[in-house]
Amino acid sequence: MTTYKELFGKYVQNVASDPTSTDAEGQIWYNETTGAFRTALGSFGVWASGGSLNTARASSGGAGVQTATLAMGGNPSTQTSATELYNGTSWTNNPTGLATARAAGGSAGLQTAALYFGGQLSGNIPTNASESFNGTSWTNTPSLNTAGRGVTGAGTQTAALAFGRFAPPYSAATESWNGSSWTTVNSLGTARYNMGGAGTQTAALGFGGELSGSVPATNTESWNGTSWTAVTSLPSARKGLAGFGTQTAALGAGGYGGPFLSATVLWNGTSWATSPSSLATARSSLAGSGTQTAGLAFGGTTATAQVAVTEEWNVSVIVPVAASWSSGGSMNTARSQLAGAGLQTAALGFAGYITANTAATESYNGSSWTSVNSMNTARRIPAGFGTQTAAIGAGGQTTVVQTATELWNGTSWTNNPTGLNTARRNLFGVGTQTAGLAFGGDPGSAPNFTNATELWNGTSWTNNPTGLNTTRRSLAGAGTQTAALAFGGGTPAVSAATESWNGTSWTSVNSLGTARYQIGGAGIQTAALAIGGNVAPNPTASSATELWNGTSWTTSPVGLATARFAGAASGTQASGLFFGGEPTTGATEEFTGPSTTLNYKTLTTS
C-alpha cells in the first residue's frame, strides 16, 4: 500500500491543536487532542465591498473577471449607453459607449473583448442589436434573429450563446454566435427571461428567471452544445439575479422572489447549495462577472432606487465568524443609569437608580457578580472608567448635579479632595485612574447640555480649552485620554454624531448608523462598540450593536437579546460586556466580536 510519505515525501505531523496560519491550506496533520486527521480547505466564499459604479443602474450587462470587468448599458432612469471598466478597485467611465443605448441585454466575453446583444430600448421596445467591444470602442455586429429583452448570455466574444428573452411573449429562443453571425439553435425547455447564466457556448447553464405571468422561476437547464436538459432546480424561485462561473461551478446572487434577495447559491454540477454569505445589499436586476471562486456583482435595483453598489466574491481558506451576544450572570442589584469599568472578565458596575439613587458596587469575574463596598455618595448617571481594581466615578446626580469624584482601589471607594470643574450628569468618561477624560453631559440647568471636556491626571481635573463640536448629553465613548471617541447622545434631538479626540481637540467623523442616546460604549478609538440605547424622545429601547473600525460604523447582524438603554458597558470590541439598564434590569450580556478561523475539515475513510 502506498503511504502518504511515498506520495509526497514527508510525514504527517502530530499536533496538539490545529494550525492557524493560512499556510495550513491543503496540508494534512494529525490532531492528537481530537484523535483525527485534519486539513484546511480553501472553499469558503464571502462578499466584500468594492468600488461603486459611477452611474447607478439596473439591468446592465457584465463581462470579464473580478479584477477586469466591463459594465455596459442598463437603466439609470432611462436606457443608457454608458460603459464602465473595473480594475479590481474602482470603476472608470469609458470615453465611448454603446452605439445603441439599451438595458437588459445579454453579454459575453472579457473586458477587452466583449459582446452585448439584444435588450430593451426606450419605451420598452425590444431590440436585436448586437455590438462588439475591443477594449476601447463598440462596433455594430450582425443582429440577433429574435429581438428581446432580458436575454442571458454565456461564452466569449467570438463564440457566444444567447438564450431566453421577452420578445414578447416569453421566449425560449436560443442562438449561437460564431464571431460573424447568429444561428438559431434548439430552444430552452422552459420559456423565460431575466435568468442567471454561466458557462460557454458549448457548455452553459441557465437558472431562475421570470415565467409567464411575472412568476419567478426555480428552473435550471444545462446546455451541451446541442440541446438543453432540465437539471436540479434552485433552492428558491428568483428572477433578475446575477450569474457567473462555469457549467459545473456556477454562482447565483440576489434577484427578486417576492422580496428583494441577497442570498447566494452555488452550483457544483449536480445540485445547488445556499452559501452562508449573502450580498450586503439585497437587490434585483444586477449584473455579475467572474468565477465561482472570484466574482463581482454590481448595480441593480432595491425596493426604493437603482444602486451603484459593487460587491466582490472571494473563496478563501479563511472563514469569517460572526459576532454574537450571550447571556452572562445577572447583577445582584437590578438598576439603570449606572456606570462601568474594566474588561469583560473583570468588570466593575457602580451607582445607578432603582427606585432611588444607589451607591451599590459589584464586581464581575466573567460569570457572576459579587457585591462589594459601596460608593460614598449614592448617585445616578455618573461617568465611570478605569479597571476593576482602579476605577473612577465622577459627577452624576444626587438631589443635585455633582462634581464629586471617587477613586476605587479594588476594595473601597475614596473621595477625591477636588471634583469636576463643571458639575454635570449624563456625561461619559474614558481612560485610566491616572489619565482620564470626561466629556459632554447635562449641568442640570438650562440649556441642560454641555460640550465641556476635562482631563484627569490622577489627582485633579483640568478644563480643555475646546469642547465637543456637538453639545450633548447621555452620550457614550471609548478609548484613552489621548485617543478617544464620542458618539450618540441627545442634542436635545437624538444624535448619531461621532467625534474623534487626539488629546487636544475633537474632530467630527462618520456618524452612527442609528441615532440614539443613553447608549453604551466600549473599546478603543479605532475599534469601538456602540450598544443599545434609546432611539426616540419617548423611551424606545434599542438592541442595536454597531462596530467602529476607525473610519466608519457597521451594524452587527446580531443585537442585544434584551433591548434597553441607560445600561453600562466595559471591555473591548472583541470581548465586550453590557449590563443593567432600563427597563430596570440586572441582565448581563457578553459580546464576542467578529473574527476568522480556517476552514477545517476532519478526514474520514469511506
CORNOR-V837901 format. One record per backbone hydrogen bond with DSSP energy under -1.0 kcal/mol. NH is the residue of the N-H (numbers start at 1). CO is the residue of the C=O. If there is no record, write none. Layout:
BEGIN
{{NH;CO} {NH;CO}}
END
This chain:
BEGIN
{{7;3} {8;4} {9;5} {15;30} {24;21} {25;22} {26;40} {27;24} {29;38} {30;13} {31;36} {32;15} {35;31} {36;31} {38;29} {39;601} {41;599} {43;41} {44;316} {46;314} {48;312} {50;310} {53;308} {57;307} {59;285} {61;72} {63;70} {64;109} {65;68} {68;65} {69;86} {70;63} {71;84} {72;61} {73;82} {74;102} {75;58} {80;74} {84;71} {85;92} {86;69} {87;90} {92;85} {94;83} {98;81} {102;80} {103;120} {104;59} {106;117} {108;115} {109;155} {110;113} {114;133} {115;108} {116;131} {117;106} {118;129} {119;148} {120;103} {121;125} {124;121} {127;119} {131;116} {132;139} {133;114} {134;137} {139;132} {141;130} {144;128} {148;127} {149;166} {150;104} {151;104} {152;163} {154;161} {155;199} {156;159} {161;154} {162;175} {163;152} {164;173} {165;171} {165;192} {166;149} {167;169} {171;165} {175;162} {176;183} {177;160} {178;181} {183;176} {185;174} {188;172} {192;171} {193;210} {194;150} {196;207} {198;205} {199;245} {200;203} {205;198} {206;221} {207;196} {208;219} {209;238} {210;193} {211;215} {214;211} {215;211} {217;209} {221;206} {222;229} {223;204} {224;227} {229;222} {231;220} {234;218} {238;217} {239;256} {240;194} {242;253} {244;251} {246;249} {251;244} {252;265} {253;242} {254;263} {255;283} {256;239} {257;259} {261;255} {265;252} {266;273} {267;250} {268;271} {273;266} {275;264} {279;262} {283;261} {284;301} {285;240} {286;240} {287;298} {289;296} {290;64} {291;294} {295;313} {296;289} {297;311} {298;287} {299;309} {300;57} {301;284} {302;305} {307;300} {311;297} {312;48} {313;295} {314;46} {315;293} {316;44} {319;597} {321;595} {324;592} {326;590} {328;588} {331;586} {335;585} {336;353} {337;566} {339;350} {341;348} {342;386} {343;346} {347;364} {348;341} {349;362} {350;339} {351;360} {352;379} {353;336} {354;356} {358;352} {362;349} {363;370} {364;347} {365;368} {370;363} {372;361} {375;359} {379;358} {380;397} {381;337} {383;394} {385;392} {387;390} {392;385} {393;406} {394;383} {395;404} {396;424} {397;380} {398;400} {402;396} {406;393} {407;414} {408;391} {409;412} {414;407} {416;405} {420;403} {424;402} {425;442} {426;381} {428;439} {430;437} {432;435} {436;456} {437;430} {438;454} {439;428} {440;452} {441;472} {442;425} {448;445} {450;441} {454;438} {455;462} {456;436} {457;460} {462;455} {464;453} {468;451} {472;450} {473;490} {474;426} {476;487} {478;485} {479;523} {480;483} {484;501} {485;478} {486;499} {487;476} {488;497} {489;516} {490;473} {491;493} {495;489} {499;486} {500;507} {501;484} {502;505} {507;500} {509;498} {512;496} {516;495} {517;534} {518;474} {520;531} {522;529} {523;571} {524;527} {529;522} {530;546} {531;520} {532;544} {533;564} {534;517} {535;540} {542;533} {546;530} {547;554} {548;528} {549;552} {554;547} {556;545} {560;543} {564;542} {565;582} {566;518} {568;579} {570;577} {571;342} {572;575} {576;591} {577;570} {578;589} {579;568} {580;587} {581;335} {582;565} {585;581} {589;578} {590;326} {591;576} {592;324} {593;574} {595;321} {597;319} {599;317} {600;598} {601;39} {603;37}}
END
